Amino acid sequence: MRGISRWPGRRELRRHLHKRYCDALLRQCPGVTLQERPLDGIYTILQLLLPAGVSRIDVAGALAKEGIETRAWYLPLIPEHPAYAGLAPAVLPVASSLGPRMLGLPFHLQLSDED
């Protein structure tokens, strides 16, 4: 039960960290769009959408050179997933246009302003 009793404080810490992180990203990275969260949401990942024409792979590579790990959340798209190979192909134009531009950044309670 100890973990459950600590949850309200951790939730607020995550919300505060998420706001600081997003504010800094929006100031320093014009054109980036952040995945919206509900007001009472739980902030466990930080997903962003890169501007059109910016490659997720290129940005992830540049960040990796700086020691920053990234993730490609929600990929591969369902029509490209091996589990669905052989099924009738789905046409998902919006997902297909967003997928290559989505990038997951580190997000955890140990992140500092310097990070």
N, C-alpha and C positions, 0 to 999 in steps of 0.2 A: 504494500500500500504506500510505501514511502515515495515511489516514483509518481504515483497518481497525485499525491498531495503537493508535489513540486510542480505539477503541470501548469497551473495558472501563471506562476512566475516565469517559467520557461517560455510559455506562449507569448507573454508580453515582451520578453527579451528577444524572441524571434521576430516579432512584429517591429520592434524598434530597430533591430539590425537590418531587417528587410527594407525599411524606409530609408535608413542612412545609405545603404548600398545602392538602392534604386535612385535616390537623389543624386549621388555621386556619378553613377553611370549616365544618367540623363544629362548632367552638366558636361561630362567629359566625352561623351560618345554621341554626337548629334546623329539623328536618324534612327537610332536604336529604339525599338518598341519593347516594352516589358510585358510579360504575361500578367494579366490582371488577376487579382485575388479577391475573393469576397471579403467584406468588411470583417467578418468573424472567422476568416480562413486561417488555416495552419500553414505556415511558411516553411516548407521542407526543402524545396528546390528553388533555384533562380533560373528561370527560362527566359531567354530574350529572342527577339526577332531582329536579324540584321537587315540593314537597308537593301533594297533591290540592287543587284549587281555586286554585292559583297559576298564572298564565298565563306561559308561556315568552315570549310576545311582549311582555307588560308588563315582565317582568324584563329582557329584552334591550334594550328601549327605555330603561329607567332606567339600565342600564349604559352604553349608547351616549351618554347625556347626560354621563356621567362620563369619556368617552373610552375606554371598554373595549369592544372588539369581541367579539362572540360568534358562534357557529355553530350551525346546526340540523343536526347530524350525523344520518345515517340517514333523512333526510326528503327527499322525500315517501316515505311508505310504499309498498311495491310495488303494492298495489291502486290507489293514487292517482297512480302515476307515468305520465306521458304515453306512455312506451314500451309500456305494457301496456293502453292504452285499447282497448276493443273485446273484450277477453278476458272470459271468465266472471269475475264479481267474486269475489274471495276475502274470506272473513270472518276477520278477525284481531282479535278483541276485545282481547286483551292488548296487542298492538302499537298498536292504535287508542287505548287508554287511556293508554299511556305516551308515545307520539309527541309530543303537544302539550305535554308536561311535560319533555322532554329538552332540555338546553342545553349547548353546548360552550363552555368558557371558554378564554382564552388559556393556552397552556402551552408555554414554550420556555426554553432554558437562560439567557437573559438576565433572567428574572424575578427581582426582588429581594424581600426581605421587605416593603419599603415598597409595592411594586406590589400 
